[in-house]
Amino acid sequence: MLHEFLTYLEGNQPIATLLTGVLAIAAVIISQVWFDFRQRAEHQHGYNLKAKEIALKKKEETVELLGEQVRAISLVEDIFDSWWRDFQKNYSHFKINNLLREIDTRSQKIQLMVDLYFAGFESAIEKIVEVDEVFLETCADFAMAGSFGEEDFTKLDHMEIVEICNAYAVQYLHLTHLLIARKETGNPIINKL
């Protein structure tokens, strides 16, 4: 059958030319479709990699902020502890106020980043906000007592500030754990859906 078909084409050159042209066009169309498919797949893969890179960068930035926050909370405890050890030598209202302002600003930034880039952490943020208010109010009370002098400051319960600092730091450590344990889909916007 193939031999007969080839003999027919040799005898009819115009049909052979048309058939060759059709086969060439079909080959070009198939190769273009295949090329387009591969190009789209590579583009999608590149987009997914870029989205994962962005998500991981935001996660890394947020985890770094959480670590800084825990260290700052520890510094608050250390400052108040140094006041208890030697109030006259270590008291600095300026130092504690600046540190508390930094903590408050960083707390707001962390909450904003979590809200923007990571879904599912609302309860962890709510717990942080609850403890945040208690922490800042208690620190303000201790700082105010310090501004009135050593006698007023030493009347306060030292363990209260230690417990509140620890509770506050634990909330940030818990959020850090949740963020690190989370697997990203790659697209920060998809993570919100």
N, C-alpha and C positions, 0 to 999 in steps of 0.2 A: 504494500500500500504506500509506504513512504517512497519507494523507488518510482512508483507511478506518478506520485505527486511531484517529485523532483523533475521527472521527465516532462510533465505538463508545464512546469514553470520555465524550463529551458526553452520550450517551444513558444511560450507567451511571455516575452520580455516585459511588456507594459504591466502585466499583472504581477510579475515577479518584482518589479520596481516598486509598485504600490504596496505589495505585501512587506517588502523590506522597509519601506518608509513607515508603515503602520507599526511594525515590530520595533523600529527605532524610537518612534514616538511613545509607544507603550513602555519601553525600557527607561526612557527619560522620565516619564510620569511616575513610574514605580520608584525610581531612584530618588526623585524629588520628594515624594510622599515619605519614603523611608528617612531621608535626610531631615525633613521637617519634624517627623516623629522623634528622632534622636535629639534634635536641637531643642524641642519643647521639653523633653525629659531631662536633658542637661540643665536647661534653664530652671525648671522646677526644683531640681536637686540643688542647684546653686542658691536659689531663693530659700529653700528649707535650711540649708547650712548657714546662711547669713542670719536668718531668723533665730536659729538656735544659738548662734554666736552672740546676738544681741541679748537674748534671754539670759544666757549664762553670764554675760557682762553685767546685766542689771542685778542678777542674783548675787554675783560676787561683790558688787558695790554695796548692796543692801547688807550682806553678811559682814562686810568690813565695817559699815556704820554700826551694826549691832555690836560688834566687838569693841569698837571705840566707846559705845554707850556703856557697856558693862565696865570697862576700865574707868570711865569717868565716874560712875556710881561708886566704884571702889575708892576712888580718890576722895569723894565726899565723905565717906566713912572714915578714911584716913585723916582728913582735915579735922573732923570733929574729935576723933580720937587724940590727935595731937593737942587740941585745945584742953582736953581732959588731963593729959599728962602734964602740960606746962602752959597754962593759959596766957600768961604774961609774955612769954617768948614766942608763941606760935599763933596767937590770934591775928586774923586778917579778914576783916569783913569784905574787903574788895575781892580777895581770892575766892571765897565761897560764893559770892554773888555772881562772879564771872563764870564759875564752873556750873552753877545752877542754870544760868542763862544758856550756856552751851548745851547742857543736857536737855533743856526744854526745846531748844531749836532743833537739835538732832532728833529728838523724839517726834516732832512734827514732820521732819523730813522722812524719817523711817515710815511713819504712818502713810504719808503721801505716796512714797515709792511702792509700798505694799498694796495700797489701793489701786494704783495705776497699773502695776505689772503682774500682780499675783492674786488670783482669785482663791477664795476658800479660807482666808485667814482672818475673817471678820471677828470671830470669837477671841482669837489671840490678841488682836488689836484692841478689842473692847476691854479685855483684862488688863492690858498695859495702860489704857486710858484711866481705868479705875485706880490702879496702883499709882499711876503718874500723879494724879491729883493729891493723893495722900502723901506721897513722897515729897512733892514740892511744898505742900503746906507744912509738913513736919520739919523739913529743912529750913523753911522760912522762920518757923517758930524758934528753932535752935539758933539760927543766925541772929534773930532779933534778941533772944536772951543773951547771946554773946555780946551784942552791941551795948547791952545794959551793964555788962561787966561780968567778972569771974563768978561772983557770988550767985547771980541769977542763973548763969549758965550751968553751974555745978549742981543746982537744984533739980535739973532735968534728969530723966532716966536715960542713962547711956545706952542701955540695951534696946530702948525703943528705936533709936536711929539705926542701930545695927540690924535689927529685925526688918525694919522698913527698907533699908538699902538692900538687904539680901532678898526680900520678897520682890523688889523692883528688878533687881538683876536677874533673878530666876525667870521672870516673865520674858525678858529679852533673850535669855539663853534658850528658853522653850521655843520662841519664834525662830531663833537661829537654827535650832534642830529641825523644825518643821520645813524651813526653807531648804536646808541642805538635803533633807530626805526626799524632797519633791523632785519628780522627774518632769522635765520640761517637754512640751510638745514641739517647741522650736519657735513658735510665733507668740510673742508676748500678748498680742491681741487675742489669739485663740485661747491662751491661758485664762483669760477673763470670761470666756463663754461657757 
